[in-house]
Amino acid sequence: MDANPLGALGGVVSGLLGGAANLLDNLTHGTAPSSGGHFVVNHDNVLAAAKIIQSQVDELTDTFHAARGELHVVAPGDDEVSQRMAKAWNDILIRNEDSYAVRVQEYIEGLTKLVNQLKATAKDYGYNEEQITSALGGSRVV
């Protein structure tokens, strides 16, 4: 176990933020954002947008699963204070309904839903399932 589970969490969060920044840059590059700062999806870029986001989902999922086990805090001693503090940290990091681990999973789920929406949009634009699957390169989203 890593001596500092917050370091593992920091790596996951850093990956999420870096991935989100790259994602936004890639999606808006060469595309004029609308007034709300959103990107415009059209026939020409819908599959590229889905691929970029799916790549982020895959990368973040792998990073999160690799780091999740290291988020558990082990009490540094057998005394009551150490035990209670370790429990409190574990609640915040991995156990509570609003823990950092749950928030990361929800973020990944949100990106996955976006990929599925983009796949549906691609079908509306006339792409068939084979073209979509090929463009996503055998991605994990179903």
PyMOL commands that place a pseudoatom at each C-alpha (Angstrom):
pseudoatom trace, name=CA, resn=MET, resi=1, chain=A, elem=C, hetatm=0, pos=[0.000, 0.000, 0.000]
pseudoatom trace, name=CA, resn=ASP, resi=2, chain=A, elem=C, hetatm=0, pos=[1.147, 3.533, -0.752]
pseudoatom trace, name=CA, resn=ALA, resi=3, chain=A, elem=C, hetatm=0, pos=[2.092, 5.348, 2.435]
pseudoatom trace, name=CA, resn=ASN, resi=4, chain=A, elem=C, hetatm=0, pos=[-0.074, 8.266, 1.350]
pseudoatom trace, name=CA, resn=PRO, resi=5, chain=A, elem=C, hetatm=0, pos=[-3.463, 7.257, -0.071]
pseudoatom trace, name=CA, resn=LEU, resi=6, chain=A, elem=C, hetatm=0, pos=[-4.138, 10.895, -0.851]
pseudoatom trace, name=CA, resn=GLY, resi=7, chain=A, elem=C, hetatm=0, pos=[-1.305, 10.672, -3.370]
pseudoatom trace, name=CA, resn=ALA, resi=8, chain=A, elem=C, hetatm=0, pos=[-3.232, 7.961, -5.219]
pseudoatom trace, name=CA, resn=LEU, resi=9, chain=A, elem=C, hetatm=0, pos=[-6.386, 10.073, -5.113]
pseudoatom trace, name=CA, resn=GLY, resi=10, chain=A, elem=C, hetatm=0, pos=[-4.410, 13.077, -6.301]
pseudoatom trace, name=CA, resn=GLY, resi=11, chain=A, elem=C, hetatm=0, pos=[-3.184, 11.069, -9.275]
pseudoatom trace, name=CA, resn=VAL, resi=12, chain=A, elem=C, hetatm=0, pos=[-6.731, 10.059, -10.197]
pseudoatom trace, name=CA, resn=VAL, resi=13, chain=A, elem=C, hetatm=0, pos=[-8.072, 13.592, -9.788]
pseudoatom trace, name=CA, resn=SER, resi=14, chain=A, elem=C, hetatm=0, pos=[-5.132, 15.009, -11.738]
pseudoatom trace, name=CA, resn=GLY, resi=15, chain=A, elem=C, hetatm=0, pos=[-5.819, 12.514, -14.506]
pseudoatom trace, name=CA, resn=LEU, resi=16, chain=A, elem=C, hetatm=0, pos=[-9.485, 13.490, -14.547]
pseudoatom trace, name=CA, resn=LEU, resi=17, chain=A, elem=C, hetatm=0, pos=[-8.737, 17.193, -14.741]
pseudoatom trace, name=CA, resn=GLY, resi=18, chain=A, elem=C, hetatm=0, pos=[-6.018, 16.765, -17.345]
pseudoatom trace, name=CA, resn=GLY, resi=19, chain=A, elem=C, hetatm=0, pos=[-8.254, 14.480, -19.358]
pseudoatom trace, name=CA, resn=ALA, resi=20, chain=A, elem=C, hetatm=0, pos=[-11.125, 16.938, -19.190]
pseudoatom trace, name=CA, resn=ALA, resi=21, chain=A, elem=C, hetatm=0, pos=[-8.884, 19.799, -20.298]
pseudoatom trace, name=CA, resn=ASN, resi=22, chain=A, elem=C, hetatm=0, pos=[-7.532, 17.785, -23.230]
pseudoatom trace, name=CA, resn=LEU, resi=23, chain=A, elem=C, hetatm=0, pos=[-11.024, 16.648, -24.111]
pseudoatom trace, name=CA, resn=LEU, resi=24, chain=A, elem=C, hetatm=0, pos=[-12.361, 20.188, -24.237]
pseudoatom trace, name=CA, resn=ASP, resi=25, chain=A, elem=C, hetatm=0, pos=[-9.367, 21.377, -26.225]
pseudoatom trace, name=CA, resn=ASN, resi=26, chain=A, elem=C, hetatm=0, pos=[-9.698, 18.555, -28.743]
pseudoatom trace, name=CA, resn=LEU, resi=27, chain=A, elem=C, hetatm=0, pos=[-13.427, 18.996, -29.162]
pseudoatom trace, name=CA, resn=THR, resi=28, chain=A, elem=C, hetatm=0, pos=[-13.353, 22.758, -29.554]
pseudoatom trace, name=CA, resn=HIS, resi=29, chain=A, elem=C, hetatm=0, pos=[-10.204, 22.929, -31.714]
pseudoatom trace, name=CA, resn=GLY, resi=30, chain=A, elem=C, hetatm=0, pos=[-11.262, 24.211, -35.080]
pseudoatom trace, name=CA, resn=THR, resi=31, chain=A, elem=C, hetatm=0, pos=[-14.894, 24.406, -34.006]
pseudoatom trace, name=CA, resn=ALA, resi=32, chain=A, elem=C, hetatm=0, pos=[-16.420, 27.680, -32.957]
pseudoatom trace, name=CA, resn=PRO, resi=33, chain=A, elem=C, hetatm=0, pos=[-17.931, 27.263, -29.509]
pseudoatom trace, name=CA, resn=SER, resi=34, chain=A, elem=C, hetatm=0, pos=[-21.510, 28.382, -29.064]
pseudoatom trace, name=CA, resn=SER, resi=35, chain=A, elem=C, hetatm=0, pos=[-22.439, 31.170, -26.651]
pseudoatom trace, name=CA, resn=GLY, resi=36, chain=A, elem=C, hetatm=0, pos=[-22.558, 28.753, -23.696]
pseudoatom trace, name=CA, resn=GLY, resi=37, chain=A, elem=C, hetatm=0, pos=[-19.027, 27.493, -24.293]
pseudoatom trace, name=CA, resn=HIS, resi=38, chain=A, elem=C, hetatm=0, pos=[-20.276, 24.219, -25.718]
pseudoatom trace, name=CA, resn=PHE, resi=39, chain=A, elem=C, hetatm=0, pos=[-18.894, 22.486, -28.765]
pseudoatom trace, name=CA, resn=VAL, resi=40, chain=A, elem=C, hetatm=0, pos=[-20.936, 21.872, -31.880]
pseudoatom trace, name=CA, resn=VAL, resi=41, chain=A, elem=C, hetatm=0, pos=[-21.369, 18.286, -32.992]
pseudoatom trace, name=CA, resn=ASN, resi=42, chain=A, elem=C, hetatm=0, pos=[-22.126, 17.714, -36.636]
pseudoatom trace, name=CA, resn=HIS, resi=43, chain=A, elem=C, hetatm=0, pos=[-21.939, 14.943, -39.208]
pseudoatom trace, name=CA, resn=ASP, resi=44, chain=A, elem=C, hetatm=0, pos=[-18.243, 15.583, -39.768]
pseudoatom trace, name=CA, resn=ASN, resi=45, chain=A, elem=C, hetatm=0, pos=[-17.062, 15.476, -36.142]
pseudoatom trace, name=CA, resn=VAL, resi=46, chain=A, elem=C, hetatm=0, pos=[-19.546, 13.324, -34.199]
pseudoatom trace, name=CA, resn=LEU, resi=47, chain=A, elem=C, hetatm=0, pos=[-17.470, 10.145, -34.457]
pseudoatom trace, name=CA, resn=ALA, resi=48, chain=A, elem=C, hetatm=0, pos=[-14.242, 11.966, -33.596]
pseudoatom trace, name=CA, resn=ALA, resi=49, chain=A, elem=C, hetatm=0, pos=[-15.917, 13.495, -30.539]
pseudoatom trace, name=CA, resn=ALA, resi=50, chain=A, elem=C, hetatm=0, pos=[-17.192, 10.084, -29.429]
pseudoatom trace, name=CA, resn=LYS, resi=51, chain=A, elem=C, hetatm=0, pos=[-13.729, 8.566, -29.928]
pseudoatom trace, name=CA, resn=ILE, resi=52, chain=A, elem=C, hetatm=0, pos=[-11.989, 11.278, -27.893]
pseudoatom trace, name=CA, resn=ILE, resi=53, chain=A, elem=C, hetatm=0, pos=[-14.424, 10.952, -25.013]
pseudoatom trace, name=CA, resn=GLN, resi=54, chain=A, elem=C, hetatm=0, pos=[-14.352, 7.145, -25.145]
pseudoatom trace, name=CA, resn=SER, resi=55, chain=A, elem=C, hetatm=0, pos=[-10.555, 7.223, -24.976]
pseudoatom trace, name=CA, resn=GLN, resi=56, chain=A, elem=C, hetatm=0, pos=[-10.827, 9.335, -21.839]
pseudoatom trace, name=CA, resn=VAL, resi=57, chain=A, elem=C, hetatm=0, pos=[-13.370, 6.922, -20.335]
pseudoatom trace, name=CA, resn=ASP, resi=58, chain=A, elem=C, hetatm=0, pos=[-11.050, 3.985, -20.996]
pseudoatom trace, name=CA, resn=GLU, resi=59, chain=A, elem=C, hetatm=0, pos=[-7.986, 5.759, -19.597]
pseudoatom trace, name=CA, resn=LEU, resi=60, chain=A, elem=C, hetatm=0, pos=[-9.742, 7.133, -16.520]
pseudoatom trace, name=CA, resn=THR, resi=61, chain=A, elem=C, hetatm=0, pos=[-11.383, 3.788, -15.775]
pseudoatom trace, name=CA, resn=ASP, resi=62, chain=A, elem=C, hetatm=0, pos=[-8.015, 2.026, -15.893]
pseudoatom trace, name=CA, resn=THR, resi=63, chain=A, elem=C, hetatm=0, pos=[-6.347, 4.698, -13.750]
pseudoatom trace, name=CA, resn=PHE, resi=64, chain=A, elem=C, hetatm=0, pos=[-9.159, 4.719, -11.210]
pseudoatom trace, name=CA, resn=HIS, resi=65, chain=A, elem=C, hetatm=0, pos=[-9.287, 0.944, -10.860]
pseudoatom trace, name=CA, resn=ALA, resi=66, chain=A, elem=C, hetatm=0, pos=[-5.511, 0.805, -10.432]
pseudoatom trace, name=CA, resn=ALA, resi=67, chain=A, elem=C, hetatm=0, pos=[-5.531, 3.523, -7.749]
pseudoatom trace, name=CA, resn=ARG, resi=68, chain=A, elem=C, hetatm=0, pos=[-8.753, 2.656, -5.915]
pseudoatom trace, name=CA, resn=GLY, resi=69, chain=A, elem=C, hetatm=0, pos=[-7.186, -0.028, -3.732]
pseudoatom trace, name=CA, resn=GLU, resi=70, chain=A, elem=C, hetatm=0, pos=[-4.561, 2.428, -2.564]
pseudoatom trace, name=CA, resn=LEU, resi=71, chain=A, elem=C, hetatm=0, pos=[-7.155, 4.905, -1.322]
pseudoatom trace, name=CA, resn=HIS, resi=72, chain=A, elem=C, hetatm=0, pos=[-7.746, 2.837, 1.816]
pseudoatom trace, name=CA, resn=VAL, resi=73, chain=A, elem=C, hetatm=0, pos=[-6.114, 4.410, 4.877]
pseudoatom trace, name=CA, resn=VAL, resi=74, chain=A, elem=C, hetatm=0, pos=[-4.608, 2.025, 7.418]
pseudoatom trace, name=CA, resn=ALA, resi=75, chain=A, elem=C, hetatm=0, pos=[-4.439, 3.292, 10.986]
pseudoatom trace, name=CA, resn=PRO, resi=76, chain=A, elem=C, hetatm=0, pos=[-0.828, 4.013, 11.937]
pseudoatom trace, name=CA, resn=GLY, resi=77, chain=A, elem=C, hetatm=0, pos=[-1.404, 2.586, 15.408]
pseudoatom trace, name=CA, resn=ASP, resi=78, chain=A, elem=C, hetatm=0, pos=[-3.777, 0.522, 17.514]
pseudoatom trace, name=CA, resn=ASP, resi=79, chain=A, elem=C, hetatm=0, pos=[-4.838, 3.454, 19.682]
pseudoatom trace, name=CA, resn=GLU, resi=80, chain=A, elem=C, hetatm=0, pos=[-8.391, 4.772, 19.522]
pseudoatom trace, name=CA, resn=VAL, resi=81, chain=A, elem=C, hetatm=0, pos=[-7.462, 8.084, 17.886]
pseudoatom trace, name=CA, resn=SER, resi=82, chain=A, elem=C, hetatm=0, pos=[-5.568, 6.376, 15.045]
pseudoatom trace, name=CA, resn=GLN, resi=83, chain=A, elem=C, hetatm=0, pos=[-8.413, 3.921, 14.487]
pseudoatom trace, name=CA, resn=ARG, resi=84, chain=A, elem=C, hetatm=0, pos=[-11.059, 6.651, 14.448]
pseudoatom trace, name=CA, resn=MET, resi=85, chain=A, elem=C, hetatm=0, pos=[-9.060, 8.905, 12.130]
pseudoatom trace, name=CA, resn=ALA, resi=86, chain=A, elem=C, hetatm=0, pos=[-8.419, 6.074, 9.673]
pseudoatom trace, name=CA, resn=LYS, resi=87, chain=A, elem=C, hetatm=0, pos=[-12.139, 5.266, 9.644]
pseudoatom trace, name=CA, resn=ALA, resi=88, chain=A, elem=C, hetatm=0, pos=[-13.004, 8.937, 9.072]
pseudoatom trace, name=CA, resn=TRP, resi=89, chain=A, elem=C, hetatm=0, pos=[-10.554, 9.184, 6.158]
pseudoatom trace, name=CA, resn=ASN, resi=90, chain=A, elem=C, hetatm=0, pos=[-11.884, 5.975, 4.619]
pseudoatom trace, name=CA, resn=ASP, resi=91, chain=A, elem=C, hetatm=0, pos=[-15.432, 7.287, 4.880]
pseudoatom trace, name=CA, resn=ILE, resi=92, chain=A, elem=C, hetatm=0, pos=[-14.433, 10.459, 3.027]
pseudoatom trace, name=CA, resn=LEU, resi=93, chain=A, elem=C, hetatm=0, pos=[-12.289, 8.708, 0.433]
pseudoatom trace, name=CA, resn=ILE, resi=94, chain=A, elem=C, hetatm=0, pos=[-14.187, 5.507, -0.381]
pseudoatom trace, name=CA, resn=ARG, resi=95, chain=A, elem=C, hetatm=0, pos=[-17.174, 4.622, 1.811]
pseudoatom trace, name=CA, resn=ASN, resi=96, chain=A, elem=C, hetatm=0, pos=[-19.645, 7.512, 1.916]
pseudoatom trace, name=CA, resn=GLU, resi=97, chain=A, elem=C, hetatm=0, pos=[-22.264, 7.998, -0.781]
pseudoatom trace, name=CA, resn=ASP, resi=98, chain=A, elem=C, hetatm=0, pos=[-20.513, 11.260, -1.679]
pseudoatom trace, name=CA, resn=SER, resi=99, chain=A, elem=C, hetatm=0, pos=[-16.950, 9.949, -1.263]
pseudoatom trace, name=CA, resn=TYR, resi=100, chain=A, elem=C, hetatm=0, pos=[-14.222, 10.932, -3.658]
pseudoatom trace, name=CA, resn=ALA, resi=101, chain=A, elem=C, hetatm=0, pos=[-14.267, 7.434, -5.142]
pseudoatom trace, name=CA, resn=VAL, resi=102, chain=A, elem=C, hetatm=0, pos=[-18.001, 7.678, -5.833]
pseudoatom trace, name=CA, resn=ARG, resi=103, chain=A, elem=C, hetatm=0, pos=[-17.569, 11.115, -7.398]
pseudoatom trace, name=CA, resn=VAL, resi=104, chain=A, elem=C, hetatm=0, pos=[-14.880, 9.820, -9.735]
pseudoatom trace, name=CA, resn=GLN, resi=105, chain=A, elem=C, hetatm=0, pos=[-17.094, 6.879, -10.729]
pseudoatom trace, name=CA, resn=GLU, resi=106, chain=A, elem=C, hetatm=0, pos=[-20.013, 9.245, -11.381]
pseudoatom trace, name=CA, resn=TYR, resi=107, chain=A, elem=C, hetatm=0, pos=[-17.798, 11.410, -13.579]
pseudoatom trace, name=CA, resn=ILE, resi=108, chain=A, elem=C, hetatm=0, pos=[-16.756, 8.379, -15.611]
pseudoatom trace, name=CA, resn=GLU, resi=109, chain=A, elem=C, hetatm=0, pos=[-20.403, 7.267, -15.868]
pseudoatom trace, name=CA, resn=GLY, resi=110, chain=A, elem=C, hetatm=0, pos=[-21.346, 10.745, -17.114]
pseudoatom trace, name=CA, resn=LEU, resi=111, chain=A, elem=C, hetatm=0, pos=[-18.702, 10.552, -19.835]
pseudoatom trace, name=CA, resn=THR, resi=112, chain=A, elem=C, hetatm=0, pos=[-19.940, 7.075, -20.771]
pseudoatom trace, name=CA, resn=LYS, resi=113, chain=A, elem=C, hetatm=0, pos=[-23.487, 8.414, -21.143]
pseudoatom trace, name=CA, resn=LEU, resi=114, chain=A, elem=C, hetatm=0, pos=[-22.142, 11.193, -23.348]
pseudoatom trace, name=CA, resn=VAL, resi=115, chain=A, elem=C, hetatm=0, pos=[-20.432, 8.637, -25.601]
pseudoatom trace, name=CA, resn=ASN, resi=116, chain=A, elem=C, hetatm=0, pos=[-23.704, 6.730, -25.896]
pseudoatom trace, name=CA, resn=GLN, resi=117, chain=A, elem=C, hetatm=0, pos=[-25.531, 9.949, -26.786]
pseudoatom trace, name=CA, resn=LEU, resi=118, chain=A, elem=C, hetatm=0, pos=[-22.931, 10.707, -29.438]
pseudoatom trace, name=CA, resn=LYS, resi=119, chain=A, elem=C, hetatm=0, pos=[-23.309, 7.187, -30.840]
pseudoatom trace, name=CA, resn=ALA, resi=120, chain=A, elem=C, hetatm=0, pos=[-27.078, 7.722, -31.075]
pseudoatom trace, name=CA, resn=THR, resi=121, chain=A, elem=C, hetatm=0, pos=[-26.467, 11.069, -32.753]
pseudoatom trace, name=CA, resn=ALA, resi=122, chain=A, elem=C, hetatm=0, pos=[-24.110, 9.398, -35.227]
pseudoatom trace, name=CA, resn=LYS, resi=123, chain=A, elem=C, hetatm=0, pos=[-26.905, 6.956, -36.123]
pseudoatom trace, name=CA, resn=ASP, resi=124, chain=A, elem=C, hetatm=0, pos=[-29.231, 9.926, -36.628]
pseudoatom trace, name=CA, resn=TYR, resi=125, chain=A, elem=C, hetatm=0, pos=[-26.633, 11.377, -39.007]
pseudoatom trace, name=CA, resn=GLY, resi=126, chain=A, elem=C, hetatm=0, pos=[-26.758, 8.155, -41.013]
pseudoatom trace, name=CA, resn=TYR, resi=127, chain=A, elem=C, hetatm=0, pos=[-23.762, 6.222, -39.708]
pseudoatom trace, name=CA, resn=ASN, resi=128, chain=A, elem=C, hetatm=0, pos=[-24.348, 2.502, -39.274]
pseudoatom trace, name=CA, resn=GLU, resi=129, chain=A, elem=C, hetatm=0, pos=[-23.284, 0.355, -36.326]
pseudoatom trace, name=CA, resn=GLU, resi=130, chain=A, elem=C, hetatm=0, pos=[-20.212, -0.976, -38.149]
pseudoatom trace, name=CA, resn=GLN, resi=131, chain=A, elem=C, hetatm=0, pos=[-18.971, 2.536, -38.954]
pseudoatom trace, name=CA, resn=ILE, resi=132, chain=A, elem=C, hetatm=0, pos=[-19.507, 3.660, -35.367]
pseudoatom trace, name=CA, resn=THR, resi=133, chain=A, elem=C, hetatm=0, pos=[-17.757, 0.620, -33.899]
pseudoatom trace, name=CA, resn=SER, resi=134, chain=A, elem=C, hetatm=0, pos=[-14.875, 1.032, -36.320]
pseudoatom trace, name=CA, resn=ALA, resi=135, chain=A, elem=C, hetatm=0, pos=[-14.504, 4.731, -35.498]
pseudoatom trace, name=CA, resn=LEU, resi=136, chain=A, elem=C, hetatm=0, pos=[-14.404, 3.979, -31.782]
pseudoatom trace, name=CA, resn=GLY, resi=137, chain=A, elem=C, hetatm=0, pos=[-11.743, 1.336, -32.324]
pseudoatom trace, name=CA, resn=GLY, resi=138, chain=A, elem=C, hetatm=0, pos=[-13.352, -1.496, -30.406]
pseudoatom trace, name=CA, resn=SER, resi=139, chain=A, elem=C, hetatm=0, pos=[-14.039, 0.637, -27.351]
pseudoatom trace, name=CA, resn=ARG, resi=140, chain=A, elem=C, hetatm=0, pos=[-15.598, -0.712, -24.180]
pseudoatom trace, name=CA, resn=VAL, resi=141, chain=A, elem=C, hetatm=0, pos=[-18.825, 1.312, -24.206]
pseudoatom trace, name=CA, resn=VAL, resi=142, chain=A, elem=C, hetatm=0, pos=[-21.843, -0.775, -25.165]
for i in range(1, 142): cmd.bond("trace and resi %d" % i, "trace and resi %d" % (i + 1))
show_as sticks, trace
zoom trace
